[in-house]
Amino acid sequence: MHHFDDILAIAAKRRGGEAQVWEGIVPPKSRDEIAAISDDAFLAVFAEGIFQTGLAWTVVQNKWPGIVEAFGGFEVGRVAMMSPEWFDDLVGDTRVIRSGAKIRAIQENAVMIQEAAQGAGFGQFVADWPRDDFAGLMLWLKKNGSRLGGSVGAYGLRRLGVDSFILSRDVVARLVAEGVIDKAPTSQRALGQVQAAFNTWVAQSGRSLTEVSRVLAYSIDG
């Protein structure tokens, strides 16, 4: 496995310089900032990812204001207690993506957020998760959430500023090239190997998971 500086050099060569590699990368939020994010914001970002799956981005983007309105602003307590009548109304509501399975998943994730928050807030739950075990958090979301496996949960947390890595095609390609894994990781063991590699590169560089993830992606010809 190459030292992070070597991978950064590859990325810089392909992007036209190191400054171009770091350009536009938004640093992750602090623990206190993550803890302050509302439960509703977490539910909304997960819902957006769920609706996005299998559809063109513009479809959800164009419908998003109506979706937020139809779901009552994604108020976690209300969505968690979704009545059969409200569910049926949403399935027939042209403002939303009318998939009963996706709508039910959003309701189930509202319940998951409530249970994990334990009165302190889901943001506090995420903020307290060890930063060197992001893979563990992804596995937790996959197990306890609904339709949050793959990249849905990771992308949602990244959008809210949580320090994270995204297992995109290019990041996986770099991990394979470095001998960390031999294919896209799906098992707990493979994700553990990925986490260990990221932790090594974070220690070598002093950078965040978010920044290391982006450098790995930029080191692959796309």
Residue frames as a rotation matrix with the C-alpha (Angstrom) as fourth column:
MET 1
0.579 0.815 0.000 0.00
0.815 -0.579 0.000 0.00
0.000 0.000 -1.000 0.00
HIS 2
-0.168 -0.672 0.721 1.47
0.630 -0.636 -0.446 3.34
0.758 0.379 0.530 -1.04
HIS 3
-0.639 -0.097 -0.763 2.07
0.660 -0.579 -0.479 6.18
-0.396 -0.809 0.435 1.38
PHE 4
0.415 0.892 -0.177 -0.61
0.683 -0.434 -0.588 8.86
-0.601 0.124 -0.789 1.16
ASP 5
0.112 -0.435 -0.894 1.89
-0.310 -0.870 0.384 11.35
-0.944 0.234 -0.232 -0.27
ASP 6
-0.869 -0.440 0.227 2.43
0.031 0.409 0.912 9.05
-0.494 0.799 -0.342 -3.25
ILE 7
-0.256 0.865 0.432 -1.29
0.946 0.316 -0.071 8.82
-0.198 0.391 -0.899 -3.94
LEU 8
0.496 0.375 -0.783 -1.61
0.322 -0.917 -0.235 12.58
-0.806 -0.136 -0.576 -3.57
ALA 9
-0.426 -0.742 -0.518 1.16
-0.312 -0.417 0.854 13.02
-0.849 0.525 -0.053 -6.12
ILE 10
-0.804 0.215 0.555 -0.75
0.563 0.576 0.593 10.83
-0.192 0.789 -0.584 -8.59
ALA 11
0.233 0.968 -0.093 -3.92
0.912 -0.250 -0.326 12.82
-0.339 -0.009 -0.941 -7.99
ALA 12
0.267 -0.202 -0.942 -2.08
0.016 -0.977 0.214 16.12
-0.964 -0.072 -0.258 -8.37
LYS 13
-0.797 -0.604 -0.015 -0.56
-0.048 0.039 0.998 15.04
-0.602 0.796 -0.059 -11.68
ARG 14
-0.617 0.625 0.478 -3.96
0.787 0.463 0.408 14.07
0.034 0.628 -0.778 -13.02
ARG 15
0.440 0.842 -0.313 -5.72
0.859 -0.496 -0.126 17.19
-0.262 -0.213 -0.941 -11.73
GLY 16
0.436 -0.331 0.837 -3.06
0.495 -0.689 -0.530 19.67
0.752 0.645 -0.136 -12.81
GLY 17
-0.457 -0.686 0.566 -1.51
-0.205 -0.538 -0.817 20.37
0.865 -0.490 0.106 -9.43
GLU 18
-0.721 0.130 -0.681 -2.01
0.641 0.498 -0.583 19.82
0.264 -0.857 -0.442 -5.72
ALA 19
-0.882 0.415 -0.224 -3.97
-0.253 -0.817 -0.518 23.05
-0.398 -0.400 0.826 -5.35
GLN 20
-0.419 0.740 -0.527 -6.51
-0.787 -0.006 0.617 21.70
0.453 0.673 0.585 -7.83
VAL 21
-0.553 0.189 -0.811 -6.87
0.308 0.951 0.011 18.51
0.774 -0.244 -0.584 -5.77
TRP 22
-0.737 0.207 -0.644 -7.88
0.648 -0.054 -0.760 20.40
-0.192 -0.977 -0.094 -2.64
GLU 23
-0.929 0.367 -0.054 -9.98
-0.367 -0.891 0.266 22.98
0.049 0.267 0.963 -4.46
GLY 24
-0.232 0.960 -0.156 -13.66
-0.707 -0.056 0.705 22.75
0.668 0.274 0.692 -3.62
ILE 25
-0.297 0.117 -0.948 -13.31
0.468 0.883 -0.037 20.09
0.833 -0.454 -0.317 -0.90
VAL 26
0.278 0.482 0.831 -15.52
-0.540 -0.637 0.551 21.17
0.794 -0.602 0.083 1.99
PRO 27
-0.783 -0.620 -0.046 -13.95
-0.299 0.440 -0.847 20.17
0.545 -0.649 -0.530 5.33
PRO 28
-0.177 0.749 -0.639 -16.13
0.602 0.596 0.532 18.10
0.779 -0.291 -0.556 7.65
LYS 29
0.390 0.432 0.814 -18.00
-0.385 -0.726 0.570 19.70
0.837 -0.535 -0.117 10.51
SER 30
-0.688 -0.607 0.398 -16.86
-0.571 0.115 -0.813 19.50
0.447 -0.787 -0.426 14.10
ARG 31
-0.769 0.390 -0.507 -18.44
0.543 0.817 -0.194 17.11
0.339 -0.425 -0.840 16.61
ASP 32
-0.631 0.542 -0.554 -20.40
0.273 -0.513 -0.814 19.97
-0.726 -0.665 0.176 18.16
GLU 33
-0.570 0.410 -0.712 -21.69
-0.766 -0.579 0.280 21.06
-0.297 0.705 0.644 14.76
ILE 34
-0.717 0.304 -0.628 -22.78
-0.163 0.802 0.575 17.51
0.678 0.514 -0.525 13.93
ALA 35
-0.774 0.401 -0.489 -24.48
0.631 0.431 -0.645 17.14
-0.048 -0.808 -0.587 17.30
ALA 36
-0.621 0.511 -0.595 -26.48
-0.115 -0.810 -0.576 20.31
-0.776 -0.289 0.561 16.60
ILE 37
-0.853 0.335 -0.399 -28.01
-0.419 0.013 0.908 19.00
0.309 0.942 0.130 13.34
SER 38
-0.188 0.884 0.427 -31.73
-0.918 -0.004 -0.396 18.37
-0.349 -0.467 0.813 13.76
ASP 39
-0.474 0.140 0.869 -33.27
0.063 0.990 -0.126 14.92
-0.878 -0.005 -0.478 13.52
ASP 40
0.617 0.786 -0.044 -35.51
0.068 -0.108 -0.992 16.26
-0.784 0.609 -0.120 10.76
ALA 41
0.386 -0.559 -0.734 -32.47
-0.887 -0.445 -0.127 17.18
-0.256 0.700 -0.667 8.67
PHE 42
-0.685 -0.622 0.380 -31.09
-0.523 0.783 0.338 13.64
-0.507 0.033 -0.861 8.96
LEU 43
-0.112 0.726 0.678 -34.43
0.328 0.671 -0.665 12.14
-0.938 0.148 -0.313 7.94
ALA 44
0.727 0.417 -0.546 -34.73
-0.290 -0.534 -0.794 14.52
-0.623 0.736 -0.267 4.99
VAL 45
-0.005 -0.813 -0.583 -31.28
-0.978 -0.119 0.173 13.76
-0.210 0.570 -0.794 3.62
PHE 46
-0.750 -0.177 0.637 -31.83
-0.153 0.984 0.094 10.01
-0.644 -0.027 -0.765 3.97
ALA 47
0.241 0.934 0.265 -35.22
0.258 0.202 -0.945 10.35
-0.936 0.296 -0.192 2.28
GLU 48
0.540 -0.090 -0.837 -33.70
-0.707 -0.588 -0.393 12.25
-0.456 0.804 -0.381 -0.61
GLY 49
-0.551 -0.823 -0.138 -31.15
-0.795 0.467 0.388 9.49
-0.255 0.323 -0.911 -1.13
ILE 50
-0.539 0.436 0.721 -33.84
0.174 0.895 -0.412 6.81
-0.824 -0.096 -0.558 -0.99
PHE 51
0.581 0.794 -0.180 -36.00
0.026 -0.239 -0.971 8.60
-0.814 0.559 -0.160 -3.53
GLN 52
0.250 -0.575 -0.779 -32.95
-0.878 -0.473 0.068 9.21
-0.407 0.667 -0.623 -5.70
THR 53
-0.524 -0.541 0.658 -32.10
-0.301 0.840 0.452 5.50
-0.797 0.038 -0.603 -6.03
GLY 54
-0.405 0.285 0.869 -32.81
0.702 0.706 0.096 4.29
-0.586 0.648 -0.486 -9.54
LEU 55
0.693 0.696 0.186 -33.90
0.675 -0.538 -0.505 7.71
-0.251 0.476 -0.843 -10.82
ALA 56
-0.035 -0.639 0.768 -32.26
0.691 -0.571 -0.444 10.61
0.722 0.515 0.461 -12.61
TRP 57
-0.661 -0.325 -0.676 -31.07
0.740 -0.435 -0.514 13.25
-0.127 -0.840 0.528 -10.15
THR 58
-0.950 0.263 0.168 -33.17
-0.196 -0.922 0.335 15.95
0.243 0.285 0.927 -11.82
VAL 59
-0.185 0.936 -0.300 -36.41
0.229 0.338 0.913 14.05
0.956 0.100 -0.277 -11.17
VAL 60
0.161 0.193 -0.968 -35.99
0.966 0.169 0.195 14.21
0.201 -0.966 -0.160 -7.40
GLN 61
-0.786 -0.528 -0.322 -34.43
0.580 -0.810 -0.085 17.67
-0.216 -0.253 0.943 -7.50
ASN 62
-0.794 0.517 0.320 -37.42
-0.128 -0.656 0.744 19.10
0.595 0.550 0.587 -9.37
LYS 63
0.164 0.925 -0.344 -39.91
0.211 0.308 0.928 17.41
0.964 -0.225 -0.144 -7.06
TRP 64
-0.553 -0.522 -0.649 -38.06
0.637 0.237 -0.734 18.08
0.537 -0.819 0.201 -3.83
PRO 65
-0.899 0.240 0.368 -39.99
-0.392 -0.816 -0.425 21.17
0.198 -0.526 0.827 -2.63
GLY 66
0.065 0.986 -0.153 -43.26
-0.793 0.144 0.593 19.29
0.606 0.083 0.791 -3.10
ILE 67
0.069 -0.130 -0.989 -41.85
0.297 0.949 -0.104 16.19
0.952 -0.287 0.104 -1.40
VAL 68
-0.887 -0.440 -0.141 -40.81
0.284 -0.277 -0.918 18.23
0.365 -0.854 0.371 1.65
GLU 69
-0.591 0.743 0.313 -44.27
-0.779 -0.627 0.015 19.78
0.208 -0.235 0.950 1.80
ALA 70
0.229 0.731 -0.642 -46.04
-0.505 0.654 0.564 16.43
0.832 0.195 0.519 1.42
PHE 71
0.011 -0.326 -0.945 -43.96
0.583 0.770 -0.259 14.91
0.812 -0.548 0.199 4.25
GLY 72
0.885 0.463 -0.051 -44.64
0.315 -0.513 0.798 17.83
0.343 -0.723 -0.600 6.57
GLY 73
0.572 -0.739 0.356 -41.05
-0.714 -0.662 -0.228 19.02
0.404 -0.124 -0.906 6.55
PHE 74
0.105 -0.496 -0.862 -39.86
0.067 0.869 -0.491 15.54
0.992 -0.006 0.124 7.58
GLU 75
0.017 0.011 1.000 -40.75
-0.947 -0.321 0.019 16.12
0.321 -0.947 0.005 11.21
VAL 76
-0.744 -0.489 -0.454 -39.40
-0.407 0.872 -0.272 12.90
0.529 -0.017 -0.849 12.68
GLY 77
-0.835 0.439 0.332 -42.07
-0.188 0.339 -0.922 12.40
-0.517 -0.832 -0.201 15.35
ARG 78
0.107 0.936 -0.335 -44.90
-0.733 -0.154 -0.663 12.84
-0.672 0.317 0.669 12.91
VAL 79
0.052 -0.139 -0.989 -43.38
-0.905 0.412 -0.105 10.68
0.422 0.900 -0.105 10.16
ALA 80
-0.902 -0.431 -0.016 -42.57
-0.373 0.798 -0.474 7.91
0.217 -0.421 -0.880 12.66
MET 81
-0.623 0.746 0.235 -46.25
0.032 0.325 -0.945 7.80
-0.782 -0.581 -0.226 13.65
MET 82
-0.795 0.278 -0.539 -47.48
-0.606 -0.323 0.727 7.84
0.028 0.905 0.425 10.04
SER 83
-0.127 0.854 0.505 -51.09
-0.462 0.400 -0.792 6.70
-0.878 -0.334 0.344 9.91
PRO 84
-0.408 0.050 0.912 -52.37
0.625 0.743 0.240 4.27
-0.665 0.668 -0.334 7.27
GLU 85
0.672 0.732 0.116 -54.45
0.614 -0.462 -0.641 7.12
-0.415 0.502 -0.759 5.84
TRP 86
0.578 -0.536 -0.615 -51.43
-0.499 -0.828 0.254 9.41
-0.646 0.161 -0.746 5.46
PHE 87
-0.469 -0.749 0.469 -49.43
-0.084 0.566 0.820 6.60
-0.879 0.345 -0.328 3.91
ASP 88
-0.037 0.543 0.839 -52.18
0.859 0.446 -0.250 5.98
-0.510 0.712 -0.483 1.34
ASP 89
0.868 0.349 -0.352 -52.41
0.181 -0.884 -0.430 9.71
-0.462 0.310 -0.831 0.63
LEU 90
0.140 -0.909 -0.392 -48.65
-0.572 -0.397 0.718 9.89
-0.808 0.124 -0.575 -0.02
VAL 91
-0.476 -0.286 0.832 -48.75
0.366 0.795 0.483 6.89
-0.800 0.535 -0.273 -2.36
GLY 92
0.197 0.660 0.725 -51.30
0.964 0.002 -0.265 8.77
-0.176 0.751 -0.636 -4.43
ASP 93
0.642 0.013 -0.766 -49.73
0.159 -0.980 0.117 12.23
-0.750 -0.196 -0.632 -4.07
THR 94
0.794 -0.303 0.527 -48.30
0.566 0.054 -0.822 13.50
0.221 0.951 0.214 -7.37
ARG 95
0.791 -0.541 0.286 -45.89
-0.572 -0.819 0.032 15.76
0.217 -0.189 -0.958 -5.45
VAL 96
0.180 -0.727 0.662 -43.82
-0.716 0.365 0.596 12.76
-0.675 -0.581 -0.455 -4.35
ILE 97
-0.600 -0.361 -0.714 -42.19
-0.705 0.661 0.258 9.70
0.379 0.658 -0.651 -5.92
ARG 98
0.257 0.893 0.370 -45.15
-0.965 0.220 0.140 7.37
0.044 -0.393 0.919 -5.55
SER 99
-0.222 -0.396 -0.891 -43.33
-0.224 0.910 -0.349 4.27
0.949 0.122 -0.290 -4.37
GLY 100
0.770 0.606 0.199 -44.97
-0.347 0.136 0.928 2.63
0.535 -0.784 0.315 -1.39
ALA 101
0.611 -0.609 -0.505 -41.75
0.721 0.692 0.038 0.77
0.326 -0.388 0.862 -0.53
LYS 102
-0.419 -0.816 0.398 -39.70
0.566 -0.578 -0.589 3.98
0.710 -0.022 0.704 -0.45
ILE 103
0.020 0.517 0.856 -42.33
-0.478 -0.747 0.463 5.87
0.878 -0.418 0.232 1.53
ARG 104
0.924 0.308 -0.229 -42.46
0.014 0.568 0.823 3.06
0.383 -0.763 0.520 4.08
ALA 105
0.178 -0.941 -0.289 -38.65
0.858 0.292 -0.423 3.06
0.482 -0.173 0.859 4.30
ILE 106
-0.432 -0.305 0.849 -38.72
0.008 -0.942 -0.334 6.76
0.902 -0.138 0.409 5.19
GLN 107
0.532 0.691 0.490 -41.25
-0.565 -0.141 0.813 6.11
0.631 -0.709 0.315 7.94
GLU 108
0.842 -0.263 -0.471 -39.09
0.450 0.824 0.345 3.26
0.298 -0.503 0.812 9.26
ASN 109
-0.198 -0.967 0.159 -36.02
0.706 -0.253 -0.661 5.51
0.680 -0.018 0.733 9.27
ALA 110
-0.022 0.278 0.960 -37.93
-0.462 -0.855 0.237 8.08
0.887 -0.438 0.147 11.31
VAL 111
0.935 0.354 0.008 -38.49
-0.197 0.502 0.842 5.37
0.294 -0.789 0.539 13.92
MET 112
0.456 -0.848 -0.271 -34.81
0.796 0.525 -0.301 4.40
0.397 -0.079 0.914 13.73
ILE 113
-0.306 -0.565 0.766 -33.72
0.193 -0.825 -0.531 8.00
0.932 -0.015 0.361 14.28
GLN 114
0.418 0.556 0.719 -36.01
-0.616 -0.408 0.674 8.37
0.668 -0.724 0.172 17.28
GLU 115
0.972 0.004 -0.235 -34.77
0.142 0.786 0.601 5.17
0.187 -0.618 0.764 18.88
ALA 116
0.177 -0.983 -0.042 -31.09
0.852 0.175 -0.493 5.97
0.492 0.051 0.869 18.34
ALA 117
-0.082 -0.185 0.979 -31.48
-0.037 -0.981 -0.188 9.59
0.996 -0.051 0.073 19.48
GLN 118
-0.064 0.135 -0.989 -32.75
0.881 0.474 0.007 8.59
0.469 -0.870 -0.150 22.95
GLY 119
0.740 0.523 -0.424 -33.77
0.662 -0.677 0.321 12.15
-0.119 -0.518 -0.847 23.63
ALA 120
0.084 -0.803 -0.590 -30.31
0.345 -0.532 0.773 13.61
-0.935 -0.268 0.232 22.95
GLY 121
0.562 0.143 -0.815 -30.74
-0.641 -0.547 -0.538 13.88
-0.522 0.825 -0.216 19.19
PHE 122
0.890 -0.220 0.399 -29.55
0.392 0.817 -0.423 11.70
-0.233 0.532 0.814 16.32
GLY 123
0.674 -0.676 0.299 -26.84
-0.215 -0.567 -0.795 14.28
0.707 0.472 -0.527 15.63
GLN 124
0.293 -0.551 0.781 -25.36
-0.952 -0.094 0.291 13.54
-0.087 -0.829 -0.552 19.04
PHE 125
0.721 0.026 0.693 -25.49
-0.083 0.995 0.050 9.81
-0.688 -0.093 0.719 18.28
VAL 126
0.856 -0.408 0.317 -23.54
0.420 0.191 -0.887 10.36
0.302 0.893 0.335 15.04
ALA 127
0.532 -0.671 0.516 -21.13
-0.561 -0.736 -0.379 12.83
0.634 -0.088 -0.768 16.66
ASP 128
0.394 -0.342 0.853 -20.31
-0.828 0.271 0.491 10.31
-0.399 -0.900 -0.177 19.39
TRP 129
0.974 -0.064 0.218 -19.55
0.144 0.915 -0.376 7.53
-0.175 0.398 0.901 16.92
PRO 130
0.205 -0.975 -0.090 -15.75
0.255 -0.036 0.966 6.97
-0.945 -0.221 0.242 16.73
ARG 131
0.589 0.033 -0.807 -14.36
-0.619 -0.624 -0.477 8.88
-0.519 0.781 -0.347 13.78
ASP 132
-0.491 -0.816 -0.305 -11.98
-0.849 0.372 0.375 6.05
-0.193 0.443 -0.876 13.00
ASP 133
-0.801 0.305 0.516 -14.88
0.267 0.952 -0.148 3.61
-0.536 0.019 -0.844 12.53
PHE 134
-0.420 0.659 -0.624 -16.99
-0.802 -0.591 -0.084 5.20
-0.424 0.465 0.777 9.82
ALA 135
-0.659 0.155 -0.736 -17.38
-0.417 0.740 0.528 1.74
0.627 0.655 -0.423 8.27
GLY 136
-0.870 0.333 -0.363 -19.01
0.493 0.597 -0.633 0.63
0.007 -0.730 -0.684 11.51
LEU 137
-0.537 0.693 -0.480 -21.50
-0.238 -0.671 -0.702 3.48
-0.809 -0.263 0.526 11.28
MET 138
-0.445 0.343 -0.827 -22.34
-0.888 -0.048 0.457 2.48
0.117 0.938 0.326 7.71
LEU 139
-0.779 0.143 -0.610 -22.91
0.090 0.989 0.118 -1.10
0.620 0.037 -0.784 8.82
TRP 140
-0.802 0.505 -0.319 -25.10
0.353 -0.031 -0.935 0.16
-0.482 -0.863 -0.153 11.67
LEU 141
-0.422 0.654 -0.628 -27.24
-0.693 -0.679 -0.242 2.21
-0.585 0.333 0.740 9.27
LYS 142
-0.558 0.174 -0.811 -27.57
-0.641 0.530 0.555 -0.75
0.527 0.830 -0.184 6.92
LYS 143
-0.826 0.180 -0.535 -28.66
0.379 0.879 -0.288 -3.04
0.418 -0.441 -0.794 9.77
ASN 144
-0.603 0.549 -0.578 -30.93
0.608 -0.153 -0.779 -0.67
-0.516 -0.822 -0.241 11.68
GLY 145
-0.448 0.429 -0.784 -32.16
-0.514 -0.841 -0.166 1.64
-0.731 0.329 0.598 8.95
SER 146
0.318 0.615 0.722 -34.22
0.420 0.591 -0.688 0.96
-0.850 0.522 -0.071 5.86
ARG 147
0.748 -0.076 0.660 -32.66
0.656 -0.072 -0.752 1.23
0.105 0.994 -0.004 2.39
LEU 148
0.875 -0.483 -0.032 -29.59
-0.456 -0.844 0.284 2.99
-0.164 -0.234 -0.958 3.82
GLY 149
0.406 -0.751 0.522 -27.06
0.393 0.658 0.642 0.42
-0.825 -0.055 0.562 2.62
GLY 150
0.367 -0.370 0.854 -24.69
0.907 -0.064 -0.417 0.92
0.209 0.927 0.312 -0.29
SER 151
-0.688 -0.683 0.246 -23.86
0.643 -0.731 -0.229 4.61
0.336 0.001 0.942 -0.66
VAL 152
0.190 0.854 0.485 -27.23
0.427 -0.517 0.742 6.06
0.884 0.066 -0.463 0.40
GLY 153
0.827 0.130 -0.546 -26.35
0.562 -0.188 0.806 6.47
0.002 -0.974 -0.228 4.07
ALA 154
-0.096 -0.970 -0.221 -22.79
0.889 -0.183 0.421 7.57
-0.449 -0.157 0.880 3.37
TYR 155
-0.546 -0.067 0.835 -23.81
0.632 -0.688 0.358 10.22
0.550 0.723 0.418 0.84
GLY 156
0.536 0.820 0.198 -26.46
0.427 -0.466 0.775 11.53
0.728 -0.331 -0.600 3.21
LEU 157
0.674 -0.352 -0.649 -23.98
0.643 -0.152 0.750 11.93
-0.363 -0.923 0.124 6.06
ARG 158
-0.425 -0.863 0.273 -21.43
0.886 -0.335 0.320 13.52
-0.185 0.378 0.907 3.73
ARG 159
-0.162 0.436 0.885 -23.97
0.557 -0.700 0.447 16.11
0.815 0.565 -0.130 2.62
LEU 160
0.858 0.513 0.007 -24.55
0.257 -0.442 0.859 17.05
0.444 -0.736 -0.511 6.25
GLY 161
0.457 -0.765 0.455 -20.83
-0.653 -0.635 -0.412 17.48
0.604 -0.109 -0.790 6.86
VAL 162
0.835 -0.170 0.523 -20.02
-0.317 0.628 0.711 14.24
-0.450 -0.759 0.471 8.65
ASP 163
-0.151 -0.953 -0.262 -16.41
-0.934 0.051 0.353 13.13
-0.323 0.298 -0.898 8.17
SER 164
0.552 0.548 0.628 -16.77
-0.234 0.825 -0.514 10.20
-0.800 0.137 0.584 5.79
PHE 165
-0.752 -0.629 -0.195 -15.51
-0.368 0.156 0.917 8.20
-0.546 0.761 -0.349 2.88
ILE 166
0.411 0.867 -0.283 -17.59
-0.708 0.108 -0.697 7.40
-0.574 0.487 0.658 -0.18
LEU 167
-0.347 -0.526 0.777 -17.01
0.045 0.818 0.574 4.05
-0.937 0.234 -0.260 -1.86
SER 168
0.542 0.442 -0.714 -17.49
-0.623 -0.358 -0.695 5.38
-0.563 0.822 0.081 -5.37
ARG 169
0.978 -0.166 0.126 -16.22
0.207 0.712 -0.671 3.52
0.022 0.683 0.730 -8.41
ASP 170
0.465 -0.853 0.236 -12.98
-0.194 -0.358 -0.913 5.51
0.864 0.379 -0.332 -8.43
VAL 171
0.154 -0.393 0.907 -12.32
-0.985 -0.134 0.110 5.14
0.078 -0.910 -0.407 -4.70
VAL 172
0.752 0.155 0.640 -12.89
-0.277 0.956 0.093 1.39
-0.598 -0.248 0.762 -4.95
ALA 173
0.894 -0.449 0.018 -10.54
0.173 0.306 -0.936 1.28
0.414 0.840 0.351 -7.96
ARG 174
0.176 -0.861 0.478 -7.77
-0.658 -0.464 -0.593 2.95
0.732 -0.210 -0.648 -5.94
LEU 175
0.280 -0.015 0.960 -8.36
-0.890 0.372 0.265 0.61
-0.361 -0.928 0.091 -2.99
VAL 176
0.948 0.045 0.314 -8.08
0.072 0.933 -0.352 -2.37
-0.308 0.357 0.882 -5.34
ALA 177
0.668 -0.738 0.102 -4.92
-0.027 -0.160 -0.987 -0.91
0.744 0.656 -0.126 -6.91
GLU 178
0.027 -0.647 0.762 -3.43
-0.885 -0.369 -0.283 -0.54
0.464 -0.667 -0.583 -3.41
GLY 179
-0.521 -0.233 -0.821 -4.17
-0.063 0.970 -0.236 -4.17
0.851 -0.071 -0.520 -2.59
VAL 180
-0.750 0.302 0.589 -6.57
-0.658 -0.240 -0.714 -3.25
-0.074 -0.923 0.379 0.22
ILE 181
0.114 0.831 0.545 -9.47
-0.318 0.550 -0.772 -5.18
-0.941 -0.085 0.327 -1.33
ASP 182
-0.829 -0.423 0.366 -9.97
0.175 0.425 0.888 -7.13
-0.531 0.800 -0.278 -4.55
LYS 183
-0.510 0.729 0.457 -13.49
0.614 -0.065 0.787 -5.91
0.603 0.682 -0.414 -5.38
ALA 184
-0.222 0.508 0.832 -16.20
-0.446 -0.812 0.377 -3.58
0.867 -0.287 0.407 -4.12
PRO 185
-0.964 -0.257 -0.074 -16.45
-0.053 0.456 -0.888 -4.26
0.262 -0.852 -0.454 -0.37
THR 186
-0.024 0.999 0.038 -19.70
-0.449 -0.044 0.892 -5.69
0.893 0.004 0.450 0.90
SER 187
0.366 0.118 -0.923 -18.68
0.579 0.748 0.325 -7.86
0.728 -0.654 0.205 3.84
GLN 188
0.999 -0.018 0.031 -17.89
-0.036 -0.546 0.837 -6.63
0.002 -0.838 -0.546 7.34
ARG 189
0.411 -0.908 0.088 -14.35
0.625 0.350 0.698 -7.98
-0.664 -0.232 0.711 6.93
ALA 190
-0.070 -0.426 0.902 -13.75
0.962 -0.268 -0.052 -6.09
0.264 0.864 0.429 3.67
LEU 191
0.644 0.359 0.675 -15.14
0.214 -0.933 0.291 -2.87
0.734 -0.043 -0.678 5.12
GLY 192
0.902 -0.388 -0.189 -12.84
0.169 -0.086 0.982 -3.32
-0.397 -0.918 -0.012 8.09
GLN 193
0.031 -0.917 0.399 -9.89
0.916 0.185 0.356 -3.55
-0.400 0.354 0.845 5.72
VAL 194
0.140 0.111 0.984 -11.05
0.682 -0.731 -0.015 -0.37
0.718 0.673 -0.178 3.99
GLN 195
0.946 0.266 0.187 -11.37
0.048 -0.684 0.727 1.44
0.322 -0.679 -0.660 7.31
ALA 196
0.594 -0.788 -0.163 -7.89
0.505 0.207 0.838 0.34
-0.626 -0.580 0.521 8.38
ALA 197
-0.152 -0.645 0.749 -6.42
0.986 -0.157 0.064 1.68
0.076 0.748 0.660 5.14
PHE 198
0.413 0.374 0.830 -8.21
0.360 -0.905 0.228 5.01
0.837 0.205 -0.508 5.52
ASN 199
0.986 -0.053 -0.155 -7.05
0.134 -0.290 0.948 5.28
-0.095 -0.956 -0.279 9.13
THR 200
0.180 -0.979 0.094 -3.46
0.840 0.203 0.503 4.74
-0.512 -0.012 0.859 7.99
TRP 201
-0.226 -0.254 0.940 -3.73
0.841 -0.538 0.057 7.46
0.491 0.804 0.336 5.33
VAL 202
0.767 0.508 0.392 -5.40
0.199 -0.769 0.607 9.85
0.609 -0.388 -0.692 7.79
ALA 203
0.797 -0.525 -0.300 -2.51
0.353 0.000 0.936 9.31
-0.491 -0.851 0.185 10.22
GLN 204
-0.092 -0.885 0.456 0.08
0.949 0.061 0.310 9.81
-0.302 0.461 0.834 7.47
SER 205
-0.318 0.019 0.948 -1.50
0.716 -0.650 0.253 12.99
0.621 0.760 0.193 6.11
GLY 206
-0.846 0.117 -0.521 -3.23
0.365 -0.586 -0.724 14.66
-0.389 -0.802 0.453 9.03
ARG 207
-0.784 0.601 -0.155 -6.23
-0.525 -0.509 0.682 15.01
0.331 0.616 0.715 6.72
SER 208
-0.203 0.825 0.528 -9.85
-0.766 0.202 -0.610 13.98
-0.609 -0.528 0.591 7.29
LEU 209
-0.371 0.218 0.903 -11.58
0.385 0.921 -0.065 10.89
-0.845 0.324 -0.425 5.91
THR 210
0.699 0.708 -0.096 -13.47
0.263 -0.380 -0.887 13.23
-0.665 0.595 -0.452 3.59
GLU 211
0.495 -0.585 -0.643 -10.27
-0.773 -0.634 -0.018 14.68
-0.397 0.506 -0.766 2.15
VAL 212
-0.556 -0.712 0.428 -8.51
-0.452 0.692 0.563 11.33
-0.697 0.119 -0.707 1.85
SER 213
0.022 0.674 0.738 -11.56
0.467 0.646 -0.604 9.90
-0.884 0.358 -0.300 0.09
ARG 214
0.868 0.331 -0.370 -11.54
-0.107 -0.603 -0.790 12.70
-0.484 0.726 -0.488 -2.46
VAL 215
0.042 -0.936 -0.349 -7.81
-0.893 -0.191 0.406 12.31
-0.447 0.295 -0.844 -3.12
LEU 216
-0.534 -0.187 0.825 -8.26
0.010 0.974 0.227 8.59
-0.846 0.129 -0.518 -3.73
ALA 217
0.468 0.794 0.387 -11.03
0.479 0.140 -0.867 9.34
-0.742 0.591 -0.315 -6.23
TYR 218
0.809 -0.184 -0.558 -8.90
-0.466 -0.780 -0.418 11.93
-0.358 0.599 -0.717 -8.02
SER 219
-0.185 -0.971 0.151 -6.00
-0.668 0.237 0.706 9.47
-0.721 0.029 -0.692 -8.33
ILE 220
-0.317 0.185 0.930 -7.94
0.506 0.863 0.000 7.37
-0.802 0.471 -0.367 -10.84
ASP 221
-0.978 0.010 -0.206 -8.47
-0.182 -0.514 0.838 8.33
-0.097 0.857 0.505 -14.48
GLY 222
-0.334 0.931 0.150 -12.17
0.337 0.267 -0.903 8.96
-0.880 -0.250 -0.403 -14.94
